[in-house]
Every structure is written in structure tokens, then in C-alpha cells.
Amino acid sequence: MPFFASCFGNGKKQRALIGSHQQQAKTVCREERDPAVDDSLLDLTSTTIEVRSADICGTASQLPGSSAPSSPKKKMKVRGPKADQRSLRPKKNHRTSKHRTLHTMKKTANRTLTLEAAAKIPSGESAAEWHAVNTLDFYNDLSLLMGILEELCTATTCPCMSAGPNFKYLWADKGAKPVCLCAADYVEKMMIWVEKQLDDPAIFVIDGGNYPKDFHKAVKNIFRKLFRAYAHAYHSHFDAFVSLGAESHLNTCFKHFIIYGQEHKLLDDKDTAPLKDFIPSLIKGGGKGLLQNSLA
């Protein structure tokens, strides 16, 4: 049963996610597809393969999070979130004065309230506007984090997008057959897809018009995909974040993301399964000693 070490502390101790694959019995490989989403909202979709047998779905050594090293442990200069750090995608700015105001309110709430209280919709504000502002901010957070891994997450280290040995994510263009992409290509395509949603005025309105009736479903689909990048980062590259002294930033961004997603029902249990045992400890502020992370 895999373990990964405490995600909190001074970052001086080596801590890593360790994947294991011990199932020997004959099992099955079950495919889980995302819920159907209105084609008018989405141009792309993706598929999750839950791997139950190395014999059927590939050997464990071929997947990130296995006993093989997940990423090279080399020293790199860290350009932290307050510096001019490279991000995977260019930072997106809020396009309306209303959204900029809500963004400022959010930053103030994050500094003065608990994260649970800060995630709640401010009194008198629209749920859709609040989701629009936060979704863009979560996109920017993840882009910054994935930029840290740009030289570490490659087709060689991560040949197929996964979150440990039991969860593999496939990508499909609209109407195409799902295919296995290396994690770097998957994340890049996913971020481009999210950016297109954010830039679509029919979804994320900017003229004071009405948001679509299924806006919550569109945001939920974005959250589902953003989570997959976090899951991959923890399972395959957490040791790299530790060695770079960036694990606190990773944990903080993920904690904000998870609390917001849970508060507004934007993430289902099946979406967060790859980190299902870690999330409660992170939210409760735990982290002393080893954290058990079952991938069952």
C-alpha cells in the first residue's frame, strides 16, 4: 500500500510519493467516462481508465508513481510565486471591473477568513460571477505550478497521463477515439481547452448578460480536469516540489481548490479518488508523520 510523506514542514527532509502495485489476481480494467456535456459548451472531452491489473493495462513500471523514479532529483533555481516565475500558460486577467472587484474581495477573504468561509459566495453576489472569478484564478494557480514541472514532466518520465498506478487518463478530441498522451501533452491540451472555455463569452459572459443555465455543469467539468493535473503532480512529481522548496505552494493552491470545489459541489468523490485519503488530512491541517494514501 503506497505512502507519501508529510506535505507540511520546512521542506528539508526528502518526502516522496511512492506508488506500489501488488495485485496479482485476475482482475478487470474498467473504463470511466466523464458525464455527457453539452456540445455547445465543450469542444473536447477526456476519459479515465481505472487500472486494476498490470497484466491487462500495462506494467506498473511503465506508469508514473511506480517503483521507478518518478522524476529526476536535480537542483534547479526556484522562481517562486512572488518572483517572475514561468507559467505553463500566460496568466489570464479578469476582463471586467466587476470581476476585478470580486477578485480583490476573494484575496482579502483568503487572508482574513478560514478557507471554508472564504469559499462561500459573498452576500448579495451572484454564484455564477463568483464561480467565474474563482475558476480563472484556479486556472492561473495551476498554470504556475505546472510551469515548475515543465522540464521534469516529459514524454520519457511520464509516457501516459496518470495519477498513480491505478488511474490513467486518456484524451480525445471531440468525436475522436480516446488516446494515451504523455502527461505533458495531456496537461497542455487540457489547459488550452480550459482557456478556450474561459474566453468563450457564451459561457463566461463579460457584457453583464445572463450566464447559461448549465453554467454550473461547465464549471464542474473544468474542475474535474484541473484536478487531474494536481493528482498527477502529487503522485509523480511531489519529490520534485520538495527538492525545489515549492511543496508549500502546491499544498496551499490545492487546498484552496479542493475546499472551493467541495463547498460548491464541483467535484464528485469519483473525481478525487486518486487522492481520497490525502485530502481530509490536508484540509484538517494535518501532515505530521506519514500519510497513508490508498489507491484502491
N, C-alpha and C positions, 0 to 999 in steps of 0.2 A: 504494500500500500504506500503510495507516494507521499512524500512530505515536502514542505518547503519551510524555510526558517522564518523567524520573525521578520515582519516587514517594517518594524519600527526600530529606532536606535540611532547610533551615531554613524552607521554605515562602514565602520572599520572592520567588522567581522564579516567574513565571507558567508553569504547565505545564498542558497540557490534552490530553484525548483528541481526536483528530481522525479522524473517520470519512471514508472515501472509497468511491466506488462507480465502478469503471472498467470493469465488464464490459459489453460491447456486443453480444457474440454471443448467439444464440438459446439460451436455457437453460431449465431447468425449475424449478418450485417444488416442493420435496419436504417433505411433512409428516411429522414425527416425533412419535409419541405416547408418553407415558410407559408403562412396562411395566404390565400389568394388576395392580391391587392389590385385595386382599380388600375387598369392600364393607362388611364388618363393621368394618373399620379406618378406611375413608375415606368421607367424605360428598361430597367434591369431587375433581375431577381437573383437569388442565390440559394444554394441548397446545403443542408448539413447532412453529413454521413456520420452516424454514430458507430464507431468501430468496436465491434465485440469480439473479433478474432483476428489475430495477426496472420493466420494462415489464409484467411479469406480476403482481408483488406490490406495486405502488405505487412512486412515485418516491422516490429516495433523499432528496430534500429534505423528504419528509414524515416521515422516521424520525429519532428521536434518534440522534446520532452522525454525522449527515451534515454537509455543509459549512455548513449553517445553524447559528447559535449554539445550543448545547445548553441553556444556562441563563443567565439574566441575571446579569451580574457586578456585583452591588451589595454594598456593605459592610453587614454585619449583625453585631450583637453575638453573640459566640460564647459559648454556655454549655457549657463542656467537660464531659467525663465525670465530673470531680470536683465539679462545681457542680450546681446544681439544674436540670439540663437537661431540657427537654421531650422525651419519647419518643413515638413513634408510638402505642404501646400501653402501658398501665400495666405497670410492672415486676412480674414474677412472682417469688414467693418459693418456696423449697424447702419442701415441706409436711411432711417427716418429719425426725426428728433424724438418721437415717442419711444422708439426702441432704445435710443441712446440714454434717455431718461430712465427707462426701466433697467438698463444695464448698470447704471450708476446706483440705482436702488438695490440691485442684486449684490453689487460689490460691498455696499455698506452693510447689508443684512448679513453677508457672509463673515464680516469682521465683528459684528456686534451680537449676532444671534447664534443659536445652535444651527447646525446644518439642516436639521429637520424643520426648524421654524423658518429658516431662510428659503427653503424649497417651496413653501406654501405661497399661493397666489396672493399678492398684496391686496388689501381691502380696496374694493372699487375698481380693480383692474380686470381686464379680460384674460381668461385662461389661454385663449389662442395667442394673444400678444405675448404673454409670459412664456409660453412654450416656444414661440418663435425666437425670442431673445436668448433663452437658455440653450436651445438646440444649436444656434450659431456659436455660442460660447463654448459648448462642449466639443463642437467640431474643431474650433481653434485649439483647445487644450490637447486634443488627441493628435492633431497635426504636429504640434510642438514635440510631443512625446515620441511619435513615430520618426520625426526628424533625427532624434538621438540614435535611432537604430538603423539609419539609412545605410551605413557602411557595415553593419553587423548582421542584418537580416537579409540574406541573399538567396539566390537560387540554389547555392551549394549547401548553406547551413539549414535552410528551410524549404525543401523542394515542393512541399504541399502545405497549404494553409491549414493549420490545425491548432487545437488547444489541448495539448497533451495527447497521449496515445489513443484515447477513446473518442475524440471528437475531431472530425475532419470537415472542413468547409469547402464546398465546390462553388464555382462561379458560372453564371450563364448570362449571356446577352439575351435580350428579350426574344423568346421563341426558339432559342438555341439549346442544344444539349448541355447540361452542366459538365464542366470540366475542372480538373485539378490544376490549380495555378500555384506557383511558388508564393510564399506568404507576401513577399514584397510586391509582386504584381497584383495579388488579390487586394491588399490594402490600398494600393494606388488606385485601382479601379473603383474600389468602394468609396474612397474619399472623393474622387471625381464625380461619382454618382450622387453622393450626398450634396456636394456643392451645386450640382445641377438642380436638385430639389430646392435648396436654399435660394437659388437665383430665379426660380420659376415664380412669377407674380401670380400665377393661378393657384399656387399652393401657399407660398409665404407672401401674402399681399403686402404692398407698400404704399398703396394710394388711399388707405383708410376704408377700403371696401370690406366686404364680408369674407371671412375665411370659408373654404369649402366645408361641407357637412362632415366629410370623412377626414378632416384635418388631423384629428387625434390618431387615426389609423396610419396616416402618412408619417407622423412624427414617431409613432411606435415602431414602424418599420426601420426608420433611421436609427433609433436607439438600439434595435436588435443588431444592426450591422456594426455600429460603433463598438458595441460590447465585444464583438468577436475579435477586434483588434486588441482590446485590453486583455482578453483571455489569452491570446497568442503571446502578448508581451510578457505576461506573468509566467506562463508555462515554459516558454522557450528562451526568454531573454532577461529574466529577473536578475540573474547573476551579473549581467552586463550593467543594469541600472545600479546595482550595488557597487560594482567596481568603479563606476563613474560618479558615485555620490549623488545619484538622481532618483533613488528609490523613494525618498520622501515626497518628491514632486509627483511621481507616479501614483503613490498611495493617496495623496491629497486629491488629485484630479479624479481618480477612480471613485473615491469615497463620495465626493460631490455628485458624480454621475449616477452612482447606484442609489443614493438617498433620493435624488430627484426622480429617478425612474421608478422607484418603489412608491414614492409619495403620490405620483400621478398615474400609476398603473401602466407604465410604458414598457415594462419588462416583465415577462412571464417567467415562471420557475424553470421551464424547459430552456429558455434563452440563457439563463445564468447558471445552468447545470455544471459547466466546466469549473466554476469557482464557488460552488454552492456551500462548501464548508468554510471557505476563507472569508466570504462576505460578512457573515454575522460577527466574526472576530474583529474584522476591520471596522465595522460600524460601531461596535461596542468600545472601540479603542483599546482592544487587547493587543496581543502580539508578544508577550513575554514567553520565551521558550519556543518550542516547535509547534507549528500549526498543522494539524492533520487535514489533508485535502483529499478526500475520497473521490475517485473518478468513476465510481460505479454508475 
